[in-house]
Structure formats: structure tokens, C-alpha cells
Amino acid sequence: KVFDKYALSIGLDMAKLAVDIKDPAIAKDIEADLISGTRSGVSSTPSFFINGKSVDFKPNNEFIKTTIESYLR
């Protein structure tokens, strides 16, 4: 599984992950986040919003810094 590889690479507790994946309360939280994101206009990950406006770009550190600074002026 590709997500298992990601989980291992960031040091997650695989036994806890296996339990959490089956937890209905966690599934409900994920569904609520998905609905909220969709309503907010999130269409991909990562998505960025600054001052309530969606910012569409291919992020790199300098571009992120410049974009954020321009929206904060």
C-alpha cells in the first residue's frame, strides 16, 4: 500500500494507524473535513487561501513568501 509507505517514512505508529483507519469517529471527522474543504473551494492538496482568496500556484519557498507578502499589503 502506498499510504503505508508514506506512514512509515514519517514514523507513524503502524499498529495505531491500523486501528484508527477502522474507527468510525475518525471516518466521520475526515468526511466533515472533506465537505468543509469542498465548500471552501479546495480542489487539490496542498491548497492555499490568503485573506479568504484561493491562491493557485506551484509552490516553492520564494514564491510562497512573495505571494503571501503581496496579499498582506
Secondary structure, 3 states (H helix, E strand, C coil): CHHHHHHHHCCCCHHHHHHHHCCHHHHHHHHHHHHHHHHHCCCCCCCEEECCEEECCCCCHHHHHHHHHHHHC
